Amino acid sequence: MRLRNPITIVFCGALALALGACSAPGQDLGTGPTDTTNPSTIVTDPAAMGDVTLTLWDSEALEGQEAQFSELLAAWGQKYPNIKIDRVAQSFSDMKVTLPMALADPNPPDVVQANNGRNDMGAFVSAGLLTDLAPYAQAYGWLDRFPQTVLKNSSYTADGKVFGEGNLYGLAQMGEVVGIYYNKAKLAALGIATPQTWDDYLAALASAKAAGETPIMCGNSEGWPAGQVLGEVLGQYVAPDQLTKLGMGNPGASWNTPEVLQAMTVLDSWIKNGYFNDAVNGMTDEQVATAFAKGQGVFYMTGSWQVALIAGIDADGFGFIAPPPSKAGGAVSTLGGSSQPYGIPAKAAHKDAAAAFINFITSDEAMKVLAATDNIPVIGGSDLASGDSLLAQSIRAYGQVSTQGTLLPYLDWSTPTFNDSAMVPRLQDLFAQKITPQGVIDAFQENYASFTG
């Protein structure tokens, strides 16, 4: 999420499926069964479901994610010992490879995390491999508890063609916002105040470079962090409605505009001027996050999911802000929304138990566990944030953007092939200075136009 958090594989419970070669996201996955869940027959009391073993596939293995999920799994086991959870935790990257075949298998997992984008969830919806959760949303009151800004990120029309509306295919636990971490001590030493406007931020980058510091840390060996940096820059120059259409792969927009070129040129100038650390394309985001938390660099542009890692190394040394607006106090647009949602495969054997589990890990009590483990609750976070911790700052940033600005879709959601065929290779080329900003835009537009017609 989002190509946002590649992680080390962690296996908890037995591996449910031995997977060989499988279809890549975006390929023809076949036509799955039509879901026939009837709201009137849904059982919502887990204790009344008998002895069940649910197979769960997730990618919650970053430090704070693993902490909250382990705690919730333990709480579930105590409350509902009749429903055991056979957990398979994989890296985000590995899940993208293994999940398509697992969903098409006659015996798929019961609960899965599926990346929201067209190359994953959109393809699965088109192939009929995910359950429409509308009956469960009605039974559990999800439509009342979760705002539309959250639900739209897991919504598609039944044919998978329109993203952001239609049926509900997943429910997320966590809110996310892509912003800017900063080293408090270094800003103070450089005489730089926390940026209040985008011009303040540009000036801070120039001052940091002039003082011999590395202005921005970035590790792009896996391809995705550069897209987040670009997304923050795009949010400053391109209208939110246009970026939303581009990011969701819906027609009516274009990458080939003066505003996009302006944003791409800004990113290119940062690369040319040496604003990034050495070997950006040779370091992982986790390596860079750790280096930043240990004092390298002044700013680090990534998502709120790294709060736990950074705070775990130095709880008081860093701050987090949403990308500052063009004018102080103005509306902010940046990438964000919700974490990878939990869905139910169309051929899952225990759908009622799966829905009950999803309801449990997204409950109000679960939101408290999330906040206590340095994660942003997807709902109710403002009531749980206190003080000036890094978590509280990220929760406020999420609230600022989600209520006063625009949470933009992640760029890799755009088309089934946008990430692998356009964004990752071309942005790696840009960081290596092997392509021009216009060349990147041309590749983006060709991919988007071929998909949207």
Protein Blocks (a to p, Z undefined) as FASTA:
>chain_A
ZZfbgcddddedjdfbdcdddddehiaebjadddfbdfklpcfbfklnopaddddddfdf
bfklmmmmmmmmmmmmmmmmmlccddddddfklmmmmmmmmmmpmbdcfbdcddfblklm
mmmmmnopaccfklmmmmnommmmpcfklmmmmgccfklmaghiajdfbdcfbdcddddd
ddfklmmmnopacdfbfklmmmmmmmmmmnopafbacdfknommmmmmmmmmmmmmpcfk
lmmmmmnopahiafbbfklmmmmmmmmmmmmnopacehkllccfklmmmmmmnogajbdc
ddfklmmmmmmmommlpccdddddfbehiacddeedddcdddddfkbcblmlmmmmmmmm
mcfklmmmmmmnopacfehklmmggcjbfklmmmmmmmmmmmmmccdddfklmpmmlmmm
mmmmmmmmmmnopacfklmmmmmmmmmmmmnZZ
